[in-house]
Each structure stands twice: as structure tokens, then as C-alpha cells.
Amino acid sequence: MTRILLSIILLSLLFACKNDEKALVPTIKLGNIEKLEPVDYLSLFKPATFIPLETNQDCLIGSITDIVVHDDMIYILDYKARRVLAFNDQGKFIGQIGSKGRGPQEYGRPFDIFYSEYDDCLKIYDRQKKTILCFSKDGEFLREVKIPVYCRKIVETADAYYAYTGAEPYGRGMNTKGVKFFKLSKQGKTVKEIIGEVGTTQGLGGPICVNPVSGNMLFTEGLNYNIYTLVNDEIQKKLTIDFGNKSYPEGTVAKINKMNARKLPMELGNADYVSSIDFVLQTDDHVLLSYLFKHRGYTALYSISQQKLICEFPTFTRAANGADTMTNPIAVADGGIYESITAMNLIYMRDKQKNSPARQEALNLLCSSINEESNPVIVRHVIK
């Protein structure tokens, strides 16, 4: 009898602890959209650094899907052209990493790139062949690893790969089992399936960010407006986003799951609630996230150490009057947030946007050496 009572007490304590853990998840209250105004860029960030990428016939870029920064190198994934290009930290073109094709050492559909601090090499995930190709810093092919699943993003730790599927297909059929991550050995074998929350919308997997300093992963799922992280092979809620009356009403997920996928983006974009979290990035002490409401973008900056919202503002490219803010953040490295901006957008920023005097001077200088057909410019932001 004593043992039974003790077991009941222990279970009660364990349950209480889990409830306390859930209660400790911070909530960010957003969505005061009608009252948001552009912010002074220099009140949040140090002066931005612009890196114009060299433009010539060998390195014309169709679209920048991902950026990897390591030491004095910048690696660009051009998904449209299906190739990976290397530039130095001044923007000078160094060469192409690997080549497109169906043969050994070639990639057919490069979908993700990351620099391995563990193996000291650049890794390219080829979605077409379900293969991770490894290249030296100088572009020499080293080896490849076959993996058993299709995925959207691969995250590496010291002894494993985590293949993030979201709601992507794997094998045959859609990922209806709720698997969000496959833990893979360094040889590409499946070690474990990691299950996500039940009830998220299929086809609406969110973006994923990896903090290179701590290895922390952040990602979102569907319309539940939460930000998750992966700890000890378990998905845990890191932040809850409360959009108030801009949150989707009860029953929306069920309605969307029955909809024609082709009609989905327009339906969400025209609705009276926030349609998605567009991106989420984490630096050492901040989470930067963007969300979409009626086809316009809004950005929020949250302090982890203070557990409070620093500010919320319209994202530049979709703000009616143009704000002096970042537009398309992609990567975090060396304490900075990296994004790419097209030459056309930069020229627009110079001529049409309200800028601080220092930023206007920088844009004038930068735009004097580019035209609308130039390659994109890499911009590095550092939060104060």
C-alpha cells in the first residue's frame, strides 16, 4: 500500500512539473497591426554592411534560396539555376561548388546547404537523389551520404543528422504520421522518428533556423502560431505567439485541410487573420520573426534574456511607405543576420525610401557601382 501511495505521489509530482514547464513557455503578444509604424533602423541595428556580389557570365544568379557564411567565404544556393556558388567576403566570385547532373559527385536538385563545423566541409543536400554531398572549402569533392527520406532542411550535430520533413512527402505518399524529424546516423541510416504535435495543417510546414553558436533549432508548424525547438530528440515549445483577434478562428485548420491546395495561398492571404509565420531566426539573445497578414509582411524582435518584445514593425518591401528595415533575412553567422537584396530593390531603397543620413550615403555609394541587372547584394545586420 505504501508503494502504491508513493507511486501516485511521484506521478502527481511529475505531472505537475510538466504543467509548470508548459506554463513557463513565454508568450509574445503581437498583431496590433493597424497601429504599427516603420522604425528607425539605427535604433535597433548597427550600420549595415553591404557586400555586392560580382556579376559576370559565369556567376549570374537566378534566385538566392540560402546563404552560408564561413570564415572569409560566402556560399550561395541558387535553386532556380540549381547550383551552388562561392564568393569571398568582398563579393568576388571564386567558383562553382560541384556541378549539376545525374552522375557521381553531381547534384540534380540542390535543396539545402550548410557548413559542417564537425567535418570542416560544405555539405549540399540533393533532394532529387536524397544524398548529402560533401565538398572541401575550395570545392573539391570529398564523399557523399545517401539518406532514406525526402526533407526540407538538414541539421547536423556531432553524431547525427536531423532531417526536417515538415509536411513533405517521404517514400510514397504524404507524411501523415506526424513525423517532423528523422534522426539519421552520419552514415545516413534512420535512428529514430521524432513525432510533432497532432492537429497541424498538412502542407504548411514552417521555416527552420539553426543558431550556429549553440546548435539550437527553431521552427514553426502550420497555423498554430507556435515556435518549437528540438531538445534531447524531443520537440518542445519554445515560444507561443498570440496574435489576439488576428489569430485564426476555431475550426480553420479543419477547413483548410479539406481545401484544394491550389486555392490555399489566396484563401489564407485574403483572410482576416495572420496567414503564416514567414521566417524565424535566432541570434545569441534575440528571436527575429516575420508574419504575413493580407499579403503584407510584419517583423517582430524579441529578447530571450529579458523575455520581452523589443518592437514590432512593417517589413520594408510590403510596407506602404517603405521602412528602413531588413527585407529577406536568410542566415545567421558570426553574430550577424544575413540577407540578400536584389540590385533593383537597392536602387528603389536609395530613390524612394526614407533613410537615415548615414544609410542614404551608404546606399548612394553602393548603387553607383551597380545597375538593375547586377547580381544581388548580401547585407549583414547586427542587432545592438
C-alpha positions as CSV (number, residue, x, y, z in Angstrom):
1,M,0.0,0.0,0.0
2,T,2.9,2.4,0.9
3,R,4.5,1.7,-2.5
4,I,1.2,2.4,-4.3
5,L,0.8,5.7,-2.5
6,L,4.4,6.6,-3.2
7,S,4.0,5.9,-6.9
8,I,0.8,8.0,-7.0
9,I,2.7,10.9,-5.3
10,L,5.6,10.6,-7.7
11,L,3.4,10.6,-10.8
12,S,1.5,13.6,-9.4
13,L,4.7,15.5,-8.9
14,L,5.9,14.5,-12.4
15,F,2.7,15.7,-14.0
16,A,2.8,19.0,-12.0
17,C,6.4,19.6,-13.2
18,K,5.3,19.1,-16.8
19,N,2.5,21.5,-16.4
20,D,4.9,24.0,-14.8
21,E,7.3,23.6,-17.8
22,K,4.4,24.4,-20.2
23,A,3.4,27.4,-18.1
24,L,7.0,28.7,-18.3
25,V,6.8,28.9,-22.1
26,P,6.9,32.7,-22.9
27,T,4.1,34.2,-24.9
28,I,4.8,37.0,-27.4
29,K,1.7,39.2,-27.9
30,L,1.6,40.5,-31.5
31,G,-0.9,41.5,-34.1
32,N,-1.5,45.2,-33.2
33,I,-1.2,45.7,-37.0
34,E,-3.3,48.8,-37.6
35,K,-1.1,50.8,-35.2
36,L,2.3,49.6,-36.5
37,E,4.6,52.2,-37.9
38,P,8.1,52.0,-39.5
39,V,11.0,52.1,-37.1
40,D,14.4,53.9,-37.3
41,Y,16.8,51.1,-38.4
42,L,19.7,52.5,-36.4
43,S,17.7,52.4,-33.2
44,L,17.8,48.6,-33.4
45,F,20.8,47.7,-35.5
46,K,24.3,48.8,-36.1
47,P,25.1,50.3,-39.5
48,A,24.5,47.6,-42.1
49,T,27.4,46.1,-44.1
50,F,26.7,45.7,-47.9
51,I,28.6,43.1,-50.0
52,P,27.8,43.4,-53.7
53,L,28.3,40.0,-55.4
54,E,30.4,40.1,-58.6
55,T,28.4,39.9,-61.8
56,N,29.8,38.1,-64.8
57,Q,28.6,35.4,-67.3
58,D,29.9,32.6,-65.0
59,C,28.0,33.6,-61.9
60,L,24.7,35.1,-62.9
61,I,22.2,34.4,-60.1
62,G,18.6,33.5,-60.7
63,S,17.4,33.4,-57.1
64,I,19.1,33.1,-53.7
65,T,17.5,30.4,-51.7
66,D,20.1,30.0,-48.9
67,I,23.3,31.7,-47.7
68,V,26.1,30.0,-45.8
69,V,28.9,32.2,-44.3
70,H,32.1,30.5,-43.1
71,D,35.4,32.3,-42.3
72,D,36.0,34.5,-45.4
73,M,33.7,32.7,-47.7
74,I,30.0,33.2,-48.7
75,Y,28.2,30.3,-50.3
76,I,25.1,30.9,-52.3
77,L,22.4,28.3,-53.2
78,D,20.7,29.3,-56.4
79,Y,17.8,27.0,-56.5
80,K,16.5,28.4,-59.8
81,A,19.7,27.6,-61.6
82,R,20.3,24.5,-59.5
83,R,23.9,25.3,-58.5
84,V,26.0,26.5,-55.6
85,L,28.4,29.4,-56.0
86,A,31.3,30.6,-53.8
87,F,32.3,34.2,-53.2
88,N,34.8,35.7,-50.8
89,D,33.8,38.2,-48.1
90,Q,34.3,41.1,-50.5
91,G,31.9,39.6,-53.1
92,K,34.5,38.4,-55.6
93,F,33.4,35.2,-57.4
94,I,35.6,32.2,-56.5
95,G,33.9,29.4,-58.4
96,Q,31.0,26.9,-58.5
97,I,30.9,24.1,-56.0
98,G,30.1,20.8,-57.7
99,S,28.0,20.6,-60.8
100,K,24.5,19.8,-62.0
101,G,23.9,16.3,-63.4
102,R,22.9,12.7,-62.7
103,G,26.3,11.2,-62.4
104,P,28.5,10.5,-59.3
105,Q,29.6,13.6,-57.4
106,E,26.9,15.7,-59.1
107,Y,23.6,17.0,-57.8
108,G,20.2,17.2,-59.6
109,R,18.2,19.4,-57.3
110,P,20.3,21.1,-54.6
111,F,17.8,22.0,-51.9
112,D,19.8,22.8,-48.8
113,I,23.4,23.8,-47.9
114,F,25.3,24.0,-44.6
115,Y,28.8,24.2,-43.4
116,S,29.9,21.3,-41.1
117,E,32.0,22.5,-38.2
118,Y,32.4,18.8,-37.3
119,D,33.9,17.7,-40.7
120,D,35.1,21.1,-41.8
121,C,33.4,21.0,-45.2
122,L,30.5,22.4,-47.1
123,K,27.5,20.0,-47.4
124,I,24.9,20.1,-50.2
125,Y,21.6,18.2,-49.8
126,D,20.4,16.9,-53.2
127,R,16.7,16.3,-52.9
128,Q,16.5,14.5,-56.3
129,K,18.9,11.8,-55.3
130,K,18.3,12.0,-51.5
131,T,22.0,12.5,-51.0
132,I,24.3,14.7,-48.9
133,L,27.4,15.7,-51.0
134,C,30.5,16.9,-49.1
135,F,33.0,19.4,-50.6
136,S,36.1,21.0,-49.2
137,K,36.2,24.7,-48.7
138,D,37.9,25.0,-52.1
139,G,35.2,22.9,-53.9
140,E,37.0,19.6,-54.0
141,F,34.5,16.6,-53.8
142,L,35.1,14.5,-50.7
143,R,32.3,12.0,-50.3
144,E,28.5,11.5,-50.3
145,V,26.0,10.1,-47.9
146,K,22.7,8.5,-49.1
147,I,19.7,9.2,-46.8
148,P,16.3,7.4,-46.8
149,V,13.9,10.3,-46.7
150,Y,13.0,13.5,-48.6
151,C,13.2,16.6,-46.4
152,R,13.2,20.4,-46.4
153,K,16.2,21.0,-44.2
154,I,19.0,19.1,-42.7
155,V,20.5,20.0,-39.3
156,E,23.8,18.4,-38.2
157,T,25.1,17.7,-34.7
158,A,28.3,16.0,-33.6
159,D,27.0,12.5,-34.1
160,A,23.8,12.7,-36.2
161,Y,21.8,14.4,-38.9
162,Y,18.3,15.6,-38.3
163,A,16.2,15.6,-41.5
164,Y,13.3,18.1,-41.1
165,T,10.3,16.9,-43.2
166,G,7.6,19.3,-42.0
167,A,4.7,18.1,-44.2
168,E,6.9,16.9,-47.0
169,P,6.4,13.6,-48.8
170,Y,8.8,10.7,-47.9
171,G,8.9,7.4,-49.6
172,R,5.5,7.1,-51.2
173,G,2.6,9.2,-50.0
174,M,2.4,12.2,-47.8
175,N,3.8,12.5,-44.2
176,T,0.5,11.8,-42.4
177,K,2.1,10.1,-39.5
178,G,3.1,13.4,-37.9
179,V,6.8,12.7,-38.2
180,K,8.7,16.1,-38.2
181,F,12.3,14.9,-37.9
182,F,14.1,11.8,-38.8
183,K,17.3,11.3,-36.8
184,L,19.9,9.8,-39.0
185,S,23.4,8.4,-38.3
186,K,26.3,10.1,-40.0
187,Q,26.2,7.1,-42.4
188,G,22.6,8.1,-43.4
189,K,20.7,5.3,-41.6
190,T,17.5,6.0,-39.7
191,V,18.0,6.1,-36.0
192,K,14.7,7.5,-34.8
193,E,11.4,9.1,-35.9
194,I,10.5,12.2,-34.0
195,I,6.8,13.0,-33.9
196,G,5.4,16.5,-33.9
197,E,2.2,17.9,-32.4
198,V,-1.1,16.5,-33.6
199,G,-3.6,18.7,-35.5
200,T,-1.2,20.9,-37.5
201,T,-2.2,21.5,-41.1
202,Q,-0.7,19.3,-43.7
203,G,1.3,21.1,-46.4
204,L,2.0,24.1,-44.1
205,G,5.3,23.2,-42.5
206,G,7.2,26.2,-41.4
207,P,10.7,27.6,-41.8
208,I,13.6,26.3,-39.7
209,C,16.6,28.2,-38.3
210,V,19.8,26.9,-36.7
211,N,21.8,29.0,-34.4
212,P,25.4,28.1,-35.3
213,V,26.7,29.1,-31.9
214,S,24.5,26.8,-29.7
215,G,23.2,24.4,-32.4
216,N,19.7,25.4,-31.3
217,M,17.0,24.8,-33.9
218,L,13.8,26.8,-34.2
219,F,10.9,26.0,-36.5
220,T,7.1,26.6,-36.8
221,E,4.2,24.4,-37.9
222,G,1.1,25.3,-39.7
223,L,-1.4,27.7,-38.2
224,N,-0.8,27.1,-34.6
225,Y,1.5,30.1,-34.3
226,N,4.0,28.4,-32.0
227,I,7.8,28.3,-32.3
228,Y,9.4,25.0,-31.4
229,T,12.8,23.7,-30.7
230,L,14.4,20.2,-30.6
231,V,15.8,19.2,-27.2
232,N,17.2,15.7,-26.5
233,D,15.3,14.3,-29.5
234,E,12.0,15.7,-28.3
235,I,10.1,18.6,-29.9
236,Q,9.4,21.3,-27.3
237,K,7.5,24.5,-27.5
238,K,9.9,27.5,-27.1
239,L,7.6,30.5,-27.7
240,T,3.8,31.0,-28.1
241,I,2.8,33.7,-30.4
242,D,-0.5,35.4,-29.6
243,F,-2.0,37.5,-32.5
244,G,-5.1,38.4,-30.5
245,N,-8.1,39.0,-32.8
246,K,-5.9,38.4,-35.8
247,S,-5.5,34.7,-34.8
248,Y,-7.4,32.2,-37.0
249,P,-10.8,31.2,-35.6
250,E,-11.5,27.7,-34.2
251,G,-12.1,25.2,-37.0
252,T,-9.9,26.9,-39.6
253,V,-7.4,24.1,-39.6
254,A,-10.1,21.5,-40.4
255,K,-11.5,23.8,-43.1
256,I,-8.1,24.3,-44.7
257,N,-7.3,20.6,-44.7
258,K,-10.3,20.0,-46.9
259,M,-9.4,22.8,-49.4
260,N,-7.9,22.5,-52.8
261,A,-4.2,23.1,-52.3
262,R,-4.1,25.5,-55.3
263,K,-6.7,27.8,-53.7
264,L,-4.9,27.7,-50.3
265,P,-2.4,30.7,-50.6
266,M,-5.1,33.1,-51.9
267,E,-7.6,32.0,-49.3
268,L,-5.1,32.5,-46.5
269,G,-3.8,35.8,-47.9
270,N,-7.2,37.4,-48.1
271,A,-8.4,36.2,-44.7
272,D,-8.8,38.5,-41.6
273,Y,-6.2,36.6,-39.6
274,V,-2.4,36.1,-39.8
275,S,-1.8,33.6,-42.6
276,S,1.6,32.3,-41.6
277,I,4.9,32.9,-39.8
278,D,7.2,33.7,-42.7
279,F,10.5,33.2,-41.1
280,V,12.1,32.8,-37.7
281,L,15.8,33.4,-36.9
282,Q,17.7,33.3,-33.6
283,T,20.9,35.1,-32.6
284,D,22.6,34.7,-29.2
285,D,19.9,36.8,-27.4
286,H,17.2,37.6,-29.9
287,V,14.5,35.9,-31.9
288,L,13.5,37.7,-35.1
289,L,10.3,36.6,-36.8
290,S,8.1,37.8,-39.6
291,Y,4.5,37.1,-40.3
292,L,2.0,37.7,-43.1
293,F,-1.3,39.5,-42.9
294,K,-3.3,40.2,-46.1
295,H,-0.2,39.7,-48.2
296,R,1.9,42.2,-46.3
297,G,4.8,41.4,-44.1
298,Y,5.5,42.4,-40.5
299,T,8.5,41.8,-38.3
300,A,9.0,41.4,-34.6
301,L,12.2,41.4,-32.5
302,Y,12.1,39.5,-29.1
303,S,14.7,39.5,-26.4
304,I,15.4,36.0,-25.0
305,S,17.2,37.1,-21.8
306,Q,14.6,39.8,-21.0
307,Q,11.7,37.7,-22.2
308,K,10.0,40.7,-23.7
309,L,9.1,42.1,-27.1
310,I,11.5,44.8,-28.2
311,C,9.4,46.1,-31.1
312,E,7.1,45.2,-34.0
313,F,7.1,46.9,-37.3
314,P,6.0,46.6,-41.0
315,T,8.6,44.8,-43.1
316,F,10.1,47.1,-45.7
317,T,9.2,45.5,-49.0
318,R,5.5,45.3,-48.2
319,A,5.0,48.5,-46.2
320,A,3.0,51.1,-47.9
321,N,5.5,53.9,-47.3
322,G,8.7,51.8,-47.0
323,A,10.5,51.3,-43.7
324,D,14.2,51.4,-43.2
325,T,14.4,47.7,-42.1
326,M,15.6,44.3,-43.3
327,T,13.6,42.6,-46.1
328,N,14.6,39.0,-46.6
329,P,16.7,37.5,-43.8
330,I,18.1,34.1,-44.6
331,A,21.0,33.1,-42.3
332,V,22.7,33.8,-39.0
333,A,26.5,33.6,-38.7
334,D,29.3,35.4,-36.8
335,G,26.9,37.3,-34.7
336,G,25.2,38.8,-37.8
337,I,21.9,38.3,-39.7
338,Y,22.5,37.9,-43.5
339,E,20.0,38.6,-46.2
340,S,20.1,39.1,-50.0
341,I,18.6,42.1,-51.7
342,T,18.2,42.5,-55.5
343,A,20.0,45.4,-57.1
344,M,16.6,46.7,-58.3
345,N,15.4,46.8,-54.7
346,L,18.5,48.6,-53.5
347,I,18.1,51.3,-56.2
348,Y,14.5,51.6,-55.1
349,M,15.6,52.0,-51.5
350,R,18.0,54.7,-52.5
351,D,15.5,56.7,-54.5
352,K,12.1,56.1,-52.8
353,Q,12.7,55.1,-49.2
354,K,13.2,57.3,-46.1
355,N,16.7,56.6,-44.8
356,S,18.9,57.9,-42.1
357,P,21.6,60.2,-43.5
358,A,24.3,57.6,-42.9
359,R,22.3,54.8,-44.6
360,Q,21.5,57.1,-47.5
361,E,25.1,57.9,-48.0
362,A,26.0,54.2,-48.0
363,L,23.2,53.4,-50.5
364,N,24.4,56.2,-52.8
365,L,27.9,54.8,-52.8
366,L,26.8,51.2,-53.3
367,C,24.3,52.0,-56.1
368,S,26.9,54.0,-58.0
369,S,28.6,50.7,-58.9
370,I,25.6,48.5,-59.7
371,N,22.6,48.6,-62.1
372,E,19.3,46.8,-62.2
373,E,20.8,43.7,-63.9
374,S,23.6,43.3,-61.3
375,N,23.7,40.2,-59.1
376,P,22.0,40.6,-55.6
377,V,23.8,42.3,-52.8
378,I,24.4,40.5,-49.4
379,V,23.6,42.6,-46.4
380,R,24.8,41.9,-42.9
381,H,22.8,43.2,-39.9
382,V,23.9,43.2,-36.3
383,I,21.5,43.8,-33.5
384,K,22.6,46.4,-31.0
